[in-house]
Amino acid sequence: MRGRCTERARRYAADAVVLAALLAVVGTESAALTHRTWWELPAGVLVCVLAVVTGQGWPAVSLVVGGTASLVYLPDLAGRFPAWPVVVMAVIGYRAGRRDTGAAVGLTGVAAVAGVGLVIGGLWSWLTMALTLLALVVPYLAGRYHAQDAAIAELGWRRAAELEQQQLLVAEQARLRERARIAADMHDSLGHELSLVALRAAVLQIAPDVPAHHQDAAGELRAGAAAATERLREIIGVLRGGDPVPPASRDEPIAELVARTVASGVTVSLDADPVLPPVPVAVDRAAYRVVQEALTNAVRHAPGAAVHVDFARTADTLTVRVVNGAARRAPDHGASGGTGLAGLRERVRRLGGDLRAAPTGRGFEVVARLPCTQTPDGLPGGAGGLPAARRRVRRRLVAALVLPAVLGLALAVTAQAHQVHAALTSVLTPGDAAAMRIGQSRHELSLPARQHPDPPDAPPPPDHVRCEYYAATHDPFAAHGPVHRLCFQDGRLVSKEILR
């Protein structure tokens, strides 16, 4: 609570210092002027106070209030160009950019201010005001960039703290992962081999051509293998201390796995090309593990049942299906680690696939669908937020540099095009001007479509006399070229002269 109050007091103190500095700029310039308008100083003070006060909670409003300082340039200030509005807009724009999260609201307000200037002032007054608005927009964008840069730095320090915390867990995670690897390796290889040993011993025990004492030995061998398998499951249950990532199986083709199982006395049919089409290594090993686990479960839980293995390959998916029938004799039930299918399902899921294992009438079916093009998911991520934040800041920095330049260029081109068009359509040629006679009706004269947009200063005409101004040269870039002034009274030409 005390820290929050201290932070708030620090912000208020900073606002007070900024406000005092802005008021000093406005007051110093106003006091140095001999000829100044009565409203300029109160307007400057009001803009500064409102912009600083609203900067804490409403930075977008502060940006719009700061933009109103540009309206000072609309009235005629006797050729004077005040400097204080530029200073106020630059400071307020930068502070609003550091705090603003709604850039669209603030820039829309600035556009509204420019629109007001377009309606109130003439072309050149509006152009001057629009150019001064850059003193607000560019600092605002600079403030936004600095705020985002500070956010990236804070994200980096937070990420560093997270990494330091993660390093404290590395040793424990490595130990648990090694235990999991040992358990998975024992389950995947030794468990399968023990099941086949037990199966071969059972075949010898019931073979009619084997002497009785050998059948007894085979029975003891089968019982010993069953006990070893049960003991193995208990050990695996102790070693499996977390969610392990199973290691890759040994590089044995699925056809050889099926052949070894058939040689052990299990009826297995393989309905596919024994050589899998080219697939990623992780997918090939996962398919091997699905077949191995399904065969092991069939031997253990459905002894004597026939097993069918088939594959279906599409452009982006490999489907492995293993089905066994009903058991022909009672299985040797023992404690189960409960991790075979569960771990296999997690392995398939990490590859982006899915595994389904369920009874089918009198048997059991295991179906795995493995994507051949996807990369594994579920892997631990890195510092994903930091690169994204950096890219976002780079894009906005480019926008901060390019947007004002594009807007300024478009504004300059538009103003220049307007000047050229107005100059070219308001030219009264010397021959047409010389042909005009005093007393002629205006309808008899051949006049341009529009008048000169910026006529020079001249004495005002007498009452009831209306004067028109036309350029005397085709040069659109002649800022103070000669201009024809034609004055009419009651629709007739009463005077013509050239102003320079």
N, C-alpha and C positions, 0 to 999 in steps of 0.2 A: 504493500500500500504506500509506504514511504517512497519507494522507488518510482511509483507511478506519479505521485505528486511532484517529485523532483523533476521528472521528465516534462510534466506539464508546465511547471514554473520556468524551466529552461526554454521551452517553446515560446511562452509569453514574453520572456525577456528578449528573445531573438526578434520577435515581431515588433516589440517596442523600439529596438535599435534600428530595424529596417524602416519603420514608419518615421522615426526622427530624421534619418538620413534623407528619405524622400521629401519630407516637408522642408528640410534645409535646402535641397536643390531647388524646389519650387519657389520658396521664399527668396532665395538669393538671386535667382534670375529675375523675378518680378521686381525686387527692390532696385536692381541695376538698370531698369528700363526707365527712360524719361517719358516716353509715350506708350502707355499700356492701357488695355481695356479694363473696365472695372470688374468684369466677371472672371477674368482669367485666374487670379489668385484663389478666390473661393472655389472655383471649379477644380483647380489642381488639388487643393486641400481635401475636397470631398472625394475625389477619385482615389487619392492615396489612402485615406482612412477606410473607405469601403473595401478597397481591394485587399488591404492588409487584414482587416477584421474578418472578412469572409474566407481568407486563405486557409484558415485552420480546418474548418469543417466542410467548406464548399469550394474546392479549388477551381472547379469549372466556372462557378459564378465569379470568382475572383479574376479569372482570365477574361471574362466578358467585360467586367467593370474596368479592368486595365485597358481593354481595347477601346473603350469610349474616350480615352485620352486623345486618340487620333482625330476625334471630331473637332478638336481645337483648331485644326488647320482649315476647316471649311470657311469660316468668316474671313473677311479681308483684314489682315493684320498689318497693312501698310508695307507689304513686302518683307515682313519679318518672319523668320522661321524659328519658333521656340524650340529649345533643346530639352526642356524638362519632360514633355510627353514621351520622347524617345527613351529617356532614362527610366521613367516610371514603367513604361511597357516592358522594357528589357528585364527589370528586376522582378516585376509581378509575373511575367511570363515564365522566367526561370523557376521561381518558387512554386508556381502552379504546376509546372511540369514535374517537379520533384515529388509532389503530393498527389497529383491527379491520377485516377484510375479510369476516368471516363473521358478519354481523349475526344471522342466523337461529339460529346456535349459541348466541350469547350471550344473546339474548332468550329462547330455550327454557330455558336454565339459570336465568334469573331467574324464569320461570314455574314451574320446578320448586321453587325456593326458596319461592315463594308457596304452592305446593301443600303443601309440608311444613308451613308455618305454618298452613294450613287444617286439616290433620289433627291437629297437636299442640295448637293453641290453640282457644279458643272463638271465637264469632262476633266479638265486639268486639275481642278480642286480635288476631285475624286481620285485621280491618278496619284497626286501627291499623298493623299491620305492612305491609299492602298499600299504604296511603297513604304510608308512609315509603319504599316501593320506588320511588315516583315520584322521590325524591331521587336514585336511581340511574339510572332510565331517561331522564329529561329531560336530565341532563348528558351521558349517553351519546349521545343523538341530537344534542345540540349539538356534541359532539366529532366525530361523523360529518359533520355539515354543514361544520364548519370544515376537516376533512381534504379533503372534496370541493371546497371553495372554493379551497384551496391547490392541488389538482390542476388545477383550471381555470386558475388563474393560471400554473402551470407550462406547461400546454398553450398558453396564449396567448403566452408568451415563446418557446416552441419554434416556434409558427406564425410569429411575427415574424421569427425567425432564418431560417426557410425562405423567407419572402417576400423578405427582404433578399438571400438567395442567388439567388433567382429573378430579381431585378431586375438582377443582374450579367449575366444571359444574355439580357436583353430585346433589346439591340441586335443581337446575333448572330442571334437567332431572327427578328427583323424582317427582317434582310438575307436570310436563307435563305428566308423566306416570300415575299418579293418576287420573288426569283429563281424560286421555284416557280410563282408566279402568272404570271410572264412566260412560262415554259415551257408551262404548261397552256393559256394563251391562244393561244400560237402553235400548239400541237398541235391544239386544239379548232377553231380557225377557219381559220388559214392552211394547215394541212396538208390539211384537207378541200377547200379551194378549189383548191389546187395539184393534188390528185388529179383534180378535175373538169376543170381546164385540160388536164392530160395526156390525159384521156379524150376531150375534144373534139378535141384535136390528132390523136389516133389515128384518130378517125372521119374527119377530113378527109384523113388520109394514105392511107386505103384507099378513099375515095369514088371511084367510076369516072368521074364527071363533072367531076372536078377536074384541071386541067392538071398535067403532070408537075413543072414547076418549083414549083407551089404545094404539090404533095404532098411535094416535098423540103423546102420551108419548114416544112410542118406536121410533118414528121419531126424537123427540127431543133428545132421548138418543143416537141414531145413529149419529146425527149431533154433539152432544157433544163429543162423542168418536172420531169422525173424526177430530174435532177441537183440542182435546187433543193430537191426534196422530201428527197433523201438528205442534203443539206447541212443542211436544217432539223432532220432527226432527230439529226444529230451535235450541233448546237447545243443541242437539247433535252436530249440526254444529258449535256452539260456543265452546263446550268443546273439540272437536276433534282438538287439536292444533298441532299435529304432526303425526307420524306414530306409532300408539300404537301397543302393543302386546296384543291381546284380551285374557282375562282370560278364564280359562276353564269353560264350561257351567256346569250347575248343573247336578248331577248324575241321570238323568232321561233317561230310555231306549227309543230308537227310537220308539218302538212299542207303548209306552204310549203317546208320542208326537203325533203320527198318530191318536191314539184313541181319544185324546182330540180334535184334529182338526175335526175328523168325527163327534163327538158329537156336534160340533158347527154348523153343517149343511153343511160342505164341503165334496164333494165326493172324497175320497182318497182310492186308492188301493195299497196294499203293496205286492210286488211280491218277497218275500224272507223270510228266516227264521227270525222271529222277534228278535231272540237272535243272535247277531253277533258272528262269530267265534272269538277265542281269538286273540286280536290285542292289540298293545300298547295303553295305556290310551290316549295319545295325538291324536292318529289316531281315536280312538272311539269318542272322543269329537269333533274332526274336522268333522267326518261323521255326527254326531248329528247336528252340526251347519249348514252344507250344507242342510240337510233336512229341518231344521227350517227356514232358510232364504228363501229357494225355496218355502215352503208352505206360508210363510208370503207374499212374492211377488205375488204368485198366487192369494191369497185372496184379496190383495190390487189392483192388476192390471188386474186380469181376474176373477171377481166375477161370481160365478155360474159354472165355468169350472171344469171338472173332472181332478184330479191330479193322476199321477201314479208314484210310488216310487219302485225302484228295486235295488238290490245289486248283484255284481259279485265278488267273492273272488277267487284269485289264491294263489300260494304258497307265493308270496311276494308282491301282490298288491290287494287293495280293491277299487273297482269301485262303486261309488254311482251315480245313475241317477234319476233325478226328471223331469218329463214332465207334462205340463199342456196344456189343449186345449184352444180354443178361448173363450173369455168372452161372457156370455149370457146376460149381461146387462152392461150399461155404468159404469165404475169405478169412484170412487170419487177421482179425481186427486187433489193432494196437493203438497206442497213443499217437496222435498225429500232430505235427508241428503247426498245421493250419496255415502255413505260409506259402505253399506251392502255387496254387491258383491265384491267391491274393497278390503275391509278389509278381506273378506273371501278368496279371491284369494291369498292375501299375506300370510295368515295363512297356506293355503295349500302349497304354495311355500316353506315356511320355514320348512315344514315337508319333503321336497324333492319331492312333487307331483305337479300336475297341475290341474287347474280348467277351464272349458270352459262353457260359458253362451251365448246362441244365440237363435234367433227366429228359429222355425221349421215350416214353412208353416203357419198354422193358430194358432200355439201355441208358447210355449217357453220351452227350454230345458237347464238344468243345469247338467253337468257331471264333477265329481271330481275323479281323480285317486290318491290314497294315498298309498305310500309304507309302507309295514308292517315290514320292516327290517332295513330301513335306519334311521340314527340319524338325527335330524334336522340340517339344515345348516343356514347360515346367522347370527349365534350368534357372538357376539363380541369376537375377539380373544385376547389371552394374549400375553405374551412376547415370541412369537414363535421363534424369531431370536436368543435369548440368549441360549436356550437349544441346538439348532442346531449348533450354533458356538462352544459350549462346547464339543458336541460330535465330531465335526470335529477336534478340537484341541487334544482331547484324542486319536483319531485314528492316528493323525500325530505324537503325542508323542510316542505312541507305535511303530510306524514305525521308529522314530528316534532312539529308543533304540534297536529294534529288527533287523532292516536292517543292521547296521554295524556289529552286532554280527554274523548274518547269513553269510554276505559276508566274514568276517574274518575267520569264521569256514570253509566255502567252500574253501577259498584260502589256508588255512593251510592243509586241507585234500587233496586238489589237489597236493600241493607241496610235501607232505609226500608220496602220492601214486606214484608220479613221481620218487621220490628218491628211494623208495623200488623197483619199476620196473627196474630202471636203474641199481641198485646194483645187483639185482638177475640175470639180463641178461648180466652182464659183468664180471662174475666170471671165472677165470682160475684156475682149481683145482691144488693142489700141484703135483698130479700124472702126469697130462698132462704137467705141466711145467717141471718136471724132465725128462720126455721122450723126450723133444726137444733137438736137437743137432745142434751145430753151423754148418752153411753151408746148412741146410735143406731149401728147397723151401717153400715159404709161403703157397702155395697150398697144401703142404703135411701136414701142421699143423692143428690140431683141435682147432680152436679158437672160443671164444664166439661171439654172434651175434652183440654185441656193445661194445664199449670201456667204461672205467670208466669215469663218467661225470665230476669229480672234482679231477684230478690227483695232487699229491703233487709236490712241487717245486723240480726241478732237474737241473743239468748242461745241457746246450743245446747240442744236438748231433752234430757230425762233419758234414761237408757239404756232400750232396748227401746221407745222411743217414736219414731214416724216422722211427720214434719210435711210438709204440702203447702201451697203458696202459690198464691193466686189473686188476680187484680186486682179491685179494688173499684170501678173506674170504666171507662167505655167510651172514655175519651180515650186514643188510642194514642200521643199525643205527650207525655203526662205522664211525665216522666223519674223523678220520685220521688213518685208518687201513692200513695194508701193501698192496702195489700195485706192480704188475709185469710190468716191462718195457721191451718190446721186440723191438729191433732195426733191421731194414732191409736195405740192400743195393743191388740194382738191383734184388729185389725180393727174396733175400736169407737172412737167419738169421745170423747176425754178432755179436749180443750180447744179453744177457738176465740177468736181475738183479731184485732184490726186493727193492723197495723204501719204507722207513718208515717215 
